[in-house]
Amino acid sequence: MKILIAVSSKEYSGPTLSVGMNVSRAFKAPTTIVDVGEKINEFSTKDVGMAHERIESWDFDRPGVDVLEWAFDYLADKEFIESSDIEAGFPKNTLVDTGGNRCEVYLKGTVCDNVSLILRNGDIIAELKDEVQKHHYDVTIIGGSQIRRMAHDLIQYIDSSIFVVNKYDLNQKYKILIAVDDSPNTRKAVKYGTRVSQAFNVPVEMITVSKKDEFGDGYTNAANWAKKFLRRSNISFGHQYLVGDPVQVIYEVAGDNHIIVMGSSTQNPLLKFFKGSKPLNVMETCKCPILIVK
């Protein structure tokens, strides 16, 4: 298991980083925190080269370094990294250039083995897609972007499970809401939901929603498996069979005090682009965080 946490600013990424590190704690997973800074134009590239050559005499920060420094300070304050790294301070003058508009800082984590800080420069979606594809992350954690289309595109095109930290309130006590049906990714969603429940030490609510007033063997078998799995995991949970439009029902049950967990759609990508999918529609409709499991 590898986790990628995407941060974008010091002002708005606190909840994203907080949620991400708690999930990392639950999975004990190597974790990378990435900021995608502005694309470096040709003139700036020359400046960056000069800065690397004479780093001691230049006070030049690559776009986005300030966000990484903020993330380092957050990790230090919460003691998510070893004291030796904290005492050394943020090593902005020793960022390791790994090529392809990508620099990295390696740290020793306390809740997981490794914590890396990554700075990439360029288009956000393209850079995150490339990071996930080349470094094989299982879960990407992103903020609930104010640009609705951006979150939509990230879910569509990033090849990992996506946790959208939408309208997350650090003072709110959340429950986990798992949508259980007969789709291929439901079992993985239940397993991930269980781990998130353990990370935040909160109970689980499960719902199985049908548009018709009947539930076939696929739905009931999936629900029975999920209940059995949660009992074995010693998780407090409840389960309901509900009738109605799935997106609307999930919206009503979730309110603003749940973290929704559901499997991703296996729908044809072209149809998904034009018509959307159940997880995408839930993400766009609901007022709370959502983990879409692939």
C-alpha positions as CSV (number, residue, x, y, z in Angstrom):
1,M,0.0,0.0,0.0
2,K,1.3,3.4,-1.0
3,I,-0.5,6.8,-0.4
4,L,-0.2,10.1,-2.2
5,I,-1.5,13.3,-0.6
6,A,-1.9,16.2,-3.0
7,V,-1.6,19.6,-1.3
8,S,-2.0,22.9,-3.1
9,S,-1.7,25.8,-0.6
10,K,-0.9,26.7,3.0
11,E,-4.3,28.3,3.4
12,Y,-6.6,25.4,2.3
13,S,-4.7,22.1,2.5
14,G,-4.6,21.6,6.2
15,P,-7.7,19.3,6.3
16,T,-6.3,17.3,3.4
17,L,-3.0,16.8,5.1
18,S,-4.6,15.9,8.4
19,V,-7.0,13.3,6.9
20,G,-4.2,11.9,4.7
21,M,-1.8,11.4,7.6
22,N,-4.5,9.7,9.7
23,V,-5.2,7.3,6.8
24,S,-1.4,6.7,6.5
25,R,-1.4,5.8,10.2
26,A,-4.2,3.3,9.7
27,F,-2.6,1.6,6.7
28,K,1.0,2.1,8.0
29,A,1.7,2.9,4.4
30,P,4.7,4.7,2.8
31,T,3.3,8.2,2.1
32,T,4.2,10.9,-0.3
33,I,3.0,14.5,-0.1
34,V,3.0,16.3,-3.4
35,D,2.5,19.9,-4.4
36,V,2.2,20.8,-8.1
37,G,3.6,24.3,-8.5
38,E,3.3,26.6,-11.4
39,K,5.0,25.5,-14.6
40,I,8.5,26.8,-14.9
41,N,9.0,28.7,-18.2
42,E,12.2,28.8,-20.2
43,F,13.5,32.0,-18.5
44,S,12.8,30.6,-15.0
45,T,14.4,27.3,-15.9
46,K,17.7,29.1,-16.5
47,D,17.3,30.8,-13.1
48,V,16.7,27.4,-11.4
49,G,19.9,26.0,-13.0
50,M,21.9,29.0,-11.7
51,A,20.3,28.5,-8.3
52,H,21.4,24.9,-8.2
53,E,25.0,25.8,-9.3
54,R,25.4,28.6,-6.7
55,I,22.8,27.6,-4.1
56,E,24.7,29.1,-1.2
57,S,24.7,32.6,-2.6
58,W,21.2,32.6,-4.2
59,D,17.9,33.1,-2.4
60,F,15.7,31.5,-5.1
61,D,12.8,29.3,-4.4
62,R,11.3,27.1,-7.1
63,P,7.5,27.7,-7.4
64,G,5.8,25.6,-4.7
65,V,8.7,25.2,-2.3
66,D,6.9,27.3,0.3
67,V,4.0,24.8,0.3
68,L,6.4,21.9,0.9
69,E,8.0,23.9,3.7
70,W,4.6,24.4,5.3
71,A,3.9,20.7,4.9
72,F,7.2,19.9,6.7
73,D,6.3,22.2,9.5
74,Y,2.9,20.5,9.9
75,L,4.5,17.0,10.0
76,A,7.0,18.3,12.6
77,D,4.3,19.9,14.8
78,K,2.2,16.7,14.8
79,E,5.4,14.5,15.2
80,F,4.7,12.5,12.1
81,I,8.4,12.5,11.3
82,E,11.4,11.5,13.4
83,S,13.0,14.1,15.8
84,S,16.3,14.0,13.9
85,D,14.5,15.3,10.8
86,I,12.6,17.9,12.8
87,E,15.8,19.2,14.4
88,A,17.5,19.5,11.0
89,G,14.7,21.6,9.6
90,F,13.3,21.8,6.1
91,P,16.1,21.0,3.7
92,K,15.0,23.2,0.8
93,N,18.6,23.6,-0.4
94,T,19.0,19.9,-0.7
95,L,15.9,19.0,-2.7
96,V,16.8,15.9,-4.8
97,D,16.1,16.6,-8.5
98,T,14.7,13.3,-9.8
99,G,14.0,14.6,-13.3
100,G,10.8,15.4,-15.2
101,N,10.0,18.6,-13.3
102,R,10.2,16.6,-10.0
103,C,12.1,17.2,-6.8
104,E,12.0,15.1,-3.6
105,V,12.8,15.3,0.1
106,Y,13.1,12.0,2.0
107,L,12.1,11.9,5.6
108,K,11.7,9.2,8.3
109,G,8.1,8.8,9.4
110,T,6.8,7.9,12.9
111,V,3.4,6.5,11.9
112,C,4.7,4.9,8.7
113,D,8.2,3.9,7.4
114,N,8.8,6.6,4.9
115,V,7.4,10.1,4.3
116,S,8.5,11.9,1.1
117,L,7.8,15.5,0.1
118,I,7.5,15.9,-3.7
119,L,7.5,19.1,-5.8
120,R,6.4,18.9,-9.4
121,N,5.8,21.8,-11.7
122,G,3.2,22.0,-14.5
123,D,-0.4,21.1,-15.1
124,I,-2.0,19.7,-12.0
125,I,-3.9,16.8,-13.6
126,A,-1.1,15.8,-15.9
127,E,1.5,15.9,-13.2
128,L,-0.6,13.9,-10.7
129,K,-1.5,11.4,-13.3
130,D,2.2,10.9,-14.2
131,E,3.2,10.7,-10.5
132,V,0.6,7.9,-9.8
133,Q,1.4,6.0,-13.0
134,K,5.2,6.0,-12.5
135,H,5.3,5.4,-8.8
136,H,2.3,3.1,-8.3
137,Y,0.2,4.6,-5.5
138,D,-2.9,2.8,-4.2
139,V,-4.7,5.8,-2.8
140,T,-4.5,9.5,-3.9
141,I,-5.9,12.0,-1.4
142,I,-7.0,15.4,-2.8
143,G,-8.8,18.4,-1.5
144,G,-12.4,19.2,-2.5
145,S,-11.4,21.6,-5.3
146,Q,-13.4,24.7,-5.7
147,I,-13.0,24.1,-9.4
148,R,-15.6,21.3,-9.7
149,R,-14.3,20.0,-13.0
150,M,-10.8,19.5,-11.6
151,A,-11.9,17.0,-9.0
152,H,-14.1,15.3,-11.6
153,D,-11.1,15.0,-14.0
154,L,-8.8,13.8,-11.3
155,I,-11.2,11.0,-10.4
156,Q,-11.6,10.1,-14.1
157,Y,-8.0,10.0,-15.1
158,I,-5.9,9.0,-12.0
159,D,-5.3,5.3,-11.9
160,S,-5.7,4.8,-8.1
161,S,-8.4,5.0,-5.5
162,I,-9.3,8.6,-4.8
163,F,-10.2,10.2,-1.4
164,V,-11.7,13.6,-2.0
165,V,-11.5,15.6,1.3
166,N,-14.6,17.7,0.5
167,K,-15.8,20.3,3.0
168,Y,-13.9,18.4,5.8
169,D,-14.3,20.0,9.2
170,L,-11.5,19.2,11.7
171,N,-13.9,19.7,14.6
172,Q,-16.6,17.4,13.2
173,K,-17.1,13.9,14.5
174,Y,-17.6,11.8,11.4
175,K,-19.0,8.3,10.8
176,I,-18.1,6.1,7.9
177,L,-20.9,5.4,5.3
178,I,-20.2,2.5,3.0
179,A,-22.4,1.9,0.0
180,V,-22.7,-1.8,-0.6
181,D,-24.0,-3.4,-3.8
182,D,-23.1,-6.1,-6.3
183,S,-20.5,-4.1,-8.2
184,P,-17.0,-5.6,-8.6
185,N,-15.2,-3.0,-6.3
186,T,-17.6,-3.3,-3.4
187,R,-15.5,-5.8,-1.4
188,K,-12.4,-3.6,-1.7
189,A,-14.5,-0.6,-0.7
190,V,-15.6,-2.4,2.5
191,K,-12.0,-3.3,3.3
192,Y,-10.9,0.3,2.8
193,G,-13.8,1.7,4.8
194,T,-12.9,-0.6,7.7
195,R,-9.4,0.7,7.8
196,V,-10.6,4.3,7.6
197,S,-13.0,3.6,10.5
198,Q,-10.0,2.3,12.5
199,A,-8.0,5.3,11.6
200,F,-10.6,7.7,12.9
201,N,-12.0,5.4,15.6
202,V,-15.6,5.8,14.5
203,P,-18.4,3.4,13.7
204,V,-19.6,2.3,10.3
205,E,-23.0,2.7,8.7
206,M,-23.7,0.6,5.6
207,I,-26.5,1.0,3.1
208,T,-27.7,-1.0,0.1
209,V,-29.8,1.0,-2.2
210,S,-32.1,-0.3,-4.9
211,K,-34.3,1.7,-7.3
212,K,-36.9,-1.0,-7.1
213,D,-38.7,-2.3,-4.0
214,E,-36.7,-5.6,-4.1
215,F,-33.2,-6.7,-3.6
216,G,-31.7,-9.5,-5.6
217,D,-29.2,-12.2,-4.6
218,G,-26.3,-10.0,-5.7
219,Y,-27.2,-7.2,-3.3
220,T,-28.1,-9.5,-0.4
221,N,-25.0,-11.6,-0.8
222,A,-22.8,-8.5,-0.9
223,A,-24.4,-7.1,2.2
224,N,-24.1,-10.4,4.1
225,W,-20.4,-10.6,3.2
226,A,-19.8,-7.0,4.3
227,K,-21.5,-7.6,7.7
228,K,-19.5,-10.7,8.3
229,F,-16.2,-8.9,7.4
230,L,-17.0,-6.0,9.8
231,R,-17.9,-8.4,12.6
232,R,-14.6,-10.2,12.2
233,S,-12.8,-6.8,12.2
234,N,-14.5,-5.9,15.5
235,I,-16.1,-2.8,14.0
236,S,-19.3,-1.3,15.3
237,F,-21.7,-1.1,12.4
238,G,-25.3,-0.9,11.2
239,H,-26.9,-1.8,7.9
240,Q,-30.0,-0.7,6.0
241,Y,-31.8,-1.7,2.8
242,L,-33.2,1.5,1.2
243,V,-35.2,2.1,-1.9
244,G,-34.8,5.1,-4.2
245,D,-32.4,6.9,-6.4
246,P,-28.9,5.8,-5.1
247,V,-27.3,9.3,-5.4
248,Q,-30.2,11.0,-3.7
249,V,-30.4,8.4,-0.9
250,I,-26.7,8.5,-0.2
251,Y,-26.9,12.3,-0.2
252,E,-29.7,12.3,2.4
253,V,-28.1,9.6,4.6
254,A,-24.6,11.2,4.5
255,G,-25.6,14.7,5.3
256,D,-22.4,16.6,6.3
257,N,-21.2,14.3,9.0
258,H,-20.1,11.1,7.2
259,I,-17.1,10.0,5.2
260,I,-18.6,8.1,2.2
261,V,-16.8,5.0,0.9
262,M,-17.9,3.3,-2.3
263,G,-16.5,1.3,-5.2
264,S,-15.6,3.1,-8.5
265,S,-17.7,2.6,-11.6
266,T,-16.7,-0.1,-14.1
267,Q,-18.7,1.7,-16.7
268,N,-17.3,2.3,-20.2
269,P,-15.0,5.4,-20.0
270,L,-16.7,7.2,-22.9
271,L,-20.2,6.7,-21.4
272,K,-18.8,7.8,-18.0
273,F,-17.4,11.0,-19.6
274,F,-20.8,12.0,-21.1
275,K,-23.2,10.6,-18.6
276,G,-21.2,10.5,-15.4
277,S,-21.3,7.6,-12.9
278,K,-22.8,6.9,-9.6
279,P,-19.6,7.7,-7.6
280,L,-18.9,10.9,-9.6
281,N,-22.5,12.1,-9.1
282,V,-22.3,11.4,-5.4
283,M,-19.0,13.3,-5.2
284,E,-20.5,16.3,-7.0
285,T,-23.8,16.2,-5.0
286,C,-22.7,15.4,-1.4
287,K,-21.3,17.9,1.2
288,C,-18.8,15.6,2.8
289,P,-15.6,13.6,2.1
290,I,-15.8,10.6,-0.2
291,L,-13.4,7.7,-0.9
292,I,-13.9,6.2,-4.3
293,V,-12.2,2.8,-4.4
294,K,-10.7,1.4,-7.6
